[in-house]
């Protein structure tokens, strides 16, 4: 299903081409990039605070080696900060998905690329979640629960709220469920 297009976007991986009779391949909402940036920084500050607390608690034991411990922590923090800034745009450029009457297809991943094909018939239920930062950006996460134990749920993040409702209803209709 995900074949290469004849004209990829400049500086991007080839975008999946759509075979005849299938819905178009979609990208996540672009507002997901600042949402991921803010989420990364909130997580980073929380964990950096815990690290600083541990460092201060054990500073007596590290008295002779405090400089090297501080230097190592600073280098790790700098690498982590750089990754937190770069990762959202790389993830956004890689994410693709499409849903038709039979299948939900997704492609994602930065270092480890993954493609998932989830048959609509295996989907048990579909939820929409919205955290406080997602609500700030008008985004939602579509959570699909499937039959089986391996990867029994999957999250489609960074979808505009209205589109997330449409996708949920599309899946429910394809399954034959009543949609309210």
Buried (B, 14 or more C-beta within 10 A) or exposed (E): BBEEEEEEEEEEEEBBBBEEEBEEBBBBBEBBBEBBBBBBBEEBEEEBEEEEEEBEEEEEEBEEEBEEBEEEBEEEBEEBBEEBEEBBBEBBBBBBBBBBEEBBBBBBEEEEEEEBEBEBEBBEBBEBEBEEBBEEBEBBBBBBEBEEEEEEEBEBBBBBBEBBBEBBBBBBEBBEEEEE
